Amino acid sequence: MEKIGSIMSNKKKVDIVIVGAGLAGLTAALELKKLNYSFVVLEARNRPGGRIHSTVTSDNVTIDLGAQWIGPHHKRMMRLIAEYGLQLIPTYRTGNTIYEMKGKRKKTKGKLPTLSPIAIADIMKMKRKIDKISRKVPFDTPWTSKLAQQLDKITLAEFIKTNSHTKAGMSFSKLLIEEALCANLYEVSALDFLWCIRAAGSIDHLLAAEDYWIAEGAETLINRIAESLGETIHLNQPVLRVMYDEKTVTVYTEKESWQAKKVIVTTPPNLLTRICFDPPLPASRVQLSERAGLPSVIKMICVYDQPFWREGGLSGTAYSDQNPVKLTIDSSPLDGRRGVLTVLIGGDSARQIESLPLESKQVEIKKALVRLLGEKAAFPIEMFEKDWSAEEWTRGGYGTHFATGVISQFGASLNSPIGPIHWAGTETASEWRMYMEGAIQSAERVTVEVINAIIKE
């Protein structure tokens, strides 16, 4: 009690407290620094970056264990990468892509597997239908759409089934969309998915979101931003309590307390339930958070002595509807000194293997890779794993996708300020939500919102 009393009585003062040092929190800090507002960034982890995390192999090849890819339409990310002097690498696409559907392995140089003309026509019709309906969903307030109630009553699985006319077309749509969402179609509301498409601009934009990655690793960008912010970032400081009234807010960690005019909360919605708000948040905001679990995701990196798949005329990209591997992508360095294969495992596939011992898990992954890419896939020289569902301060990846009924009933509370409390993070973005680009956009939006609120007071 004496320690808590000491923390409460030794409040430090700033204009704004930022909760979370992920990309959204750091971007908000950059914007506030430019405007000469005082701030502090409180981060629960022992590192900045949140869902962005990189490491290096034994021979110093940088690999990304978290958010990695960038699309050509991610203008904010492109600007930051250029500003901090980093290099973009185009995702290797030369050669055949593997598609494994219903136990059959097919390869193609195009964007579609070898299917019947009727199935191809069905897929193209589905894409047009998705784009047409998504344009009717407001990018910033989808819950106000006339279609919102209807779309939010059905799962994405039901939507795809209703709008597909061939089994092959339905299987292909399921394959690509489940990979993009890191979730099973039956877990996600149709409205949630169509909101993602609206925020990306089109389904083709969404499918191009894995075109580039940062040579130095995405966490290098985070570290360079953090270095420019200096001592304003406080690590190992999970926020325990937020006390507020209409004009001020006090944020408590185990070690510190900060009084401010405003607080920007950038943590994933599911983690808000770990913070005590006094007075309690409105019921709609609490219920939104309670329904905001992240998908199950495991990311595994397999390092080979060389990118052997290229010799066989393969791009390294493989999609599969068989467990456990859902997607592989070539992430090898430009100099070719190693072959780096990124392996994504999501949804029920991740849940099925997450409890296996590491060695058993790796055996299952290698079996799947051999099936997809050939015998040489069985012999990586190193394997790295990140189970984001087991990460204490994330509990899933890479962004929240809501089940049926949540957005239409509680979505309005996602971005609405509550007294001095304001919200950011990729889940709150109106452009490229669930991507790094969305995290930045949410920070830009919330910074303007907070500054305008302070000026009016």
N, C-alpha and C positions, 0 to 999 in steps of 0.2 A: 504493500500500500504506500509505503514511504517513497519507493521508486516511481510509482505512477503519479503521486502527488508532485514529485520533483519535475517530472516531464511536463505536467500540466501547468505548473507555475513558471517554467522557463520557456515560454513560447517564443519562437522566432517569427519575425514578420516579413512577408513578401506580398507583392500584389497578387500573385497567382501561384497556386500549387498544382503541379501536374502529377497525376498518379499513373505510373507506368513509363518505362524508358524504351518501349518498342519504337517502331518507325513513326507511329502517330505522335507519341509523346515527344520524341526528339524533334520532329518537324515543327510541332507547336512551339517548342522551346526556341528553335531557330527563328521563328516568326516573331516571338516576343522579344528576343534579343535585339532584333533589327529595330523594334519599336521602343526600345529602352524601358521596358517594364521589368520589374524584378520578379524572379520566379525561382522555384526549386522543383527538381524532378525526383520523385521517390520511386525506387524500383525494388521489388521483392527479391529478384534474383541477384546473384553475384556478378552479373554482367548485364550490359545493355543489349537490346536487340529483340527481346520477346521471342516471337516465332521465327525470327531470323537467327540462324546459328551455323557457323562454319568451323571446320577444323582442317588439319593437314595430315597427309599420309606419312609413312615412315621416310619416304624420300621427297617430302616437302611439296607434294601436289595438293593444292587447296580444293576442298570439296564442301558442298553445302548440304547440311543435314536438315535444314528447314526451308523456308521460302527461298526460291531460287530464280524462277524464270520471269522474263520481262517481254511484253509484246510491243510491236511497232507503234501501237497507239498509246503507250504509257509515257506521255510527254513529261510528266513531272519526274518520274524515275529517270528518264533520259537526261533531264536537266541536272538532277542531283549527281548522277554518275559523271557527267562532264565536269561539273563544278568541282568535284573532289578528285578529278584526275584518274578515274578508273577506266578499264578497258572492257568493252562488250565483246563476247564471242557468240557468233551465230550457232544455234543448235545444229549439229551435223545431220543433214537430211539426205545425203547422197546414197543411192542404193535403195533396196526394197524395204518396205515396212511390213512387219508381220502382224496379221490379224488372226487371232484364235477365237473362234466362235462355235459353240455347241460341239466342242471336241475336234473341230477341223481347223487345221493350220493353213492359212493362205498368205501369200506374199504379193505385194504390188508396188509399183513405182509411183502410183497415183495416190490421191487422198482417200480413195475408197477401195475396199477389197474387190476381188473379182466376184461379181454378183450378176444375177439375171437383169436384163434391161428393166423388167417390171419392178424389181427390188430397188434398183438405182433410182427409178422414177419416184418410188415411194419415199425414199430417203430425201430426195430433193424437195418433194412436196411437203414433207415434215419440216424441213428447214425453213421453207417459206411460211408455213403456218406458224411456227414458233416466232419468227421475226415479226409477222403481222400482228399477232396477239400481243407480243411484248411491247410493241409501240403504243398500245392502249393502256399500258401500265405506267403511271407517273414515276419518273426516276427518283424523286425525292419523297413522295408520299404514296406509295403503292396501295396502301390501305384505303385510300379515297376513291380508287378506281371502281367504276360500275361493275367491272368483272371480278373485283377483289373477293367478294363473298363467295362467288361461284368457284373461282380458281382455288381458293383457300380451303374448300371443302374436300378437294380430291388430292390424292398423292400424285407425285410425278409419274409413278408407275401406271396409274389409271389414265393419266393424260396421254402418255406415250401409246398405251394400248388402244385407246379410243381413236387416236389420230394416225395409227399405222394400219396398213392394208395388206402387208405381207409379213410373214414370220421373220424373214431375213432382214427386212428393213427395220422391224421392231428390235431385233437382236443387235443390229449395228448401232441404232440410236441409243439403246441401253448401255452398250459397251462404252461409247464415247462420253456420254453424260455422267455415268457413274464415276468414271475416271476423273472428269473435271470437278465433280463435287466432293470426291473422296467419301462418298456415301452411297448406300443402296437407294434405288428409286422409291421404294416404299417408305423410306424414312423422311422424305422431303415433300413439302407442299408444292403443288404446281405453281402457285403464286410466287413462292420463294425463287424457284428456278427462273421464271419469266422476268422477275425483278432483276436477277443477275444478268440476264441477256439484255434487258433495257439499259442497265448501268454500263454494260460493255459496248453498247451500240448495235450489235448484231451477233448472231451465233458464229458467223465467220470471224469476227473480231475475237470472240472468246476462244475459238479454236486456234487462233494465231498467238495466244498469250504465252506460249512456250518457245518463242522463236530465238530468244537471246538469254545469256546469263553473264554474270560478272566474273572475269578471269581471276581476279584477286579474291573472290568469294563475297557474297552479299554482306557478311559480317564486317568486312573491311570498310564498306560504306558506313555501317553503323558506328564503328570505332572512330572513324575520321570525323563524323558528325559529333560524337561524344567528346572527342578531344577539343573540338572548337567550342564546346559548351563548358569545359573545365569543371570546376568544383560545384557547379549547380546541380550535378547529378549525384544522388546519394544511393549507393547500392546496399543490398541486404537490409532493406527497410520496407518490409510489407506493411501496408496500411491496415490498421486494426479498427480504427474508429473515425468517423467524420461527424462533427457536431456543427450545426448550421442554423442560421436564421435568415431573414431576408437580405441582410447587408453584409454579413461576415460568415466565415467558415473556419473551423479549426480542424486540422488533420493530424491524427496521432499514429505514430508507429511505436514499436516497443521501446525505442531509444529517444525519439524526438517528438516535438509537437510544433506545428506551424500554423500561424494565423494569417489569413489572406482575405482578399475581397472576393475572389472566385477560386474554384477548383475545377480542373479539367480531368475527367476520369477517362482513361484510354484502355483500361483492362478489358479482356473479353467479357461479354455479358454474363457468362456462367460463373465467373469468379467474383461477381459483385455480392453474391450471397455470403462471402467470407468477410465482408466488411460490415461493421455495425454502424448504421446511420441513425443519428439522433437529431431531430425526430425521425421516425421511420419513413422510408420512401413511400410514395403512394402505392396502393395495392397493385395497380396496373403495371407499374415498373418492376415491382417485386415478382409478380407472376410471369412477366416477360423473361426475367433473369432465370427464374426457376425452370423455364421451358427451353433454355438456350444452351443445351449441351452441344459440345463440339463433336464432329464425326471422329470415329476411330481411325487413326492413321499411323502407320509405321513406314519410315523411310530408311532404305538400306542402300549403301554404296558398295559396289563390288569393284575392286581394283585388280586389273590384269596386267601382265607384262607388256601387252600391246592391245590395241582395239581389234581383236581377231575377227569380229563380225564384219569389218570392212573388207577383209580379204575374201569373204564369201559373198560379197555384193549386197550386204545388209547395212541399213542405216543405224541399226542399234535400237530403233524405235519398235516396240512390240506392244500391242494391246491384247488383253486376254480376258475372257469372261469366266475362266477357270481359276479356282483358288490355288495358291494364295496371291500370286503376282498379277497385278492389274495393268501395270505399265512399266516399260523400261525405256530409258532415253540415254543416248551417248552424251556423256559430260567430260570427255577426254580433253586434256590440255592441248593447245594448238601445236606445241612442239612434238606431240605424238609419243612422248617418252613413256607414257603409260596409257592403258585403256581403262577408262572410268565409266562404269555403267550405273546409272541411277535407277533404283528399283522402288516402285511405290506399291504399297499394300494398304487397302482401305476397306471400310465398311465391315461386313461380317468376316471377310478374309483376315483382317487384322485381329478381330476378336477371337478367331479360332486358333491363331498361333501365338498370341501375345503371352500366354502363360507357359509356353514351351521353354525348356532350357535353351540357352543361346545356341549350343551346338546342334540341337535338334531343329531349331528354327532355321539355322543356316543350311542344314541338309535339305529341308523342304524347299527353301528358296533356290538352291542350286539345281534341284530336280526340275523345278519349273523353268529355270533359265536354259537348261539343257534341252528341254522340250521345245522351247521357243527359238533358241539361237544356236544350238549345236553342242557337241560334246565338250568343246574347249571351255564352255561356260562353267564346267564343274571344277575349274582349277584357278579361282582367284588367289592372288597372293596376299590380299587383305580384304576384310569385310568390316564395314562400319554400320552401326544400327542406331536409329533414334526413334523410340516409341513415344510419340507426342501425347498419347493418351495417358502415359505414366508420368509425364512431366508435371511436377507439383503445381507450377504456376501457369499451366496451359490446360492440361487435361483433354487434349484432342488436337485436331488440326484439319484444315489450316484456317478455316473460318466457320462461323455458326451458320448452319442451314436449318430453318425452322420447319417443324412438322405442321400438319394441317391445323387450321384454326388459330394459330398464334399471331401471325402478322395482321390479319383482319381484325382481331379482337384487341391485341395489345401493342401493335406496331407503332401507333402514334406516340407512345411513351419512349420509343427508342432514342430519339434525338431531342425531345422536349426538355429544356432546362427546368430544374427544380430548385427554386431559390437561387443560390449562388453556384449550384452544381451544374456543370455542362459536360456533354458526352462526346467522345471521339473514338477512333478505332475503325478498322476496316469494315466491321459489321454495320457501322453507321453511315458509310459512304453512299453517295448518290451517283458516283462514277467509279466503275471498276471495284465495286464492293467485293471483298474476300481476296483482293490482291494487294501487293505492296503499294501499287498506284492508288488504290482506294484508301489505304491508311494515310497517305500524304494528303489526299483530297479532303479527308475528314478533318485533318489537322488545320488545313487552310480555312475550312468553313468555320470550325469552332473558334479559331483565333479571332476572326472578324466578329463573330457573335459575342465573344467575351469582351473584347475591347469596346464594342459599341455599347454593351451593357454597363461597363464601368464609366464610360463617358456620360451616359444618361443619368447616372446617379448623382 
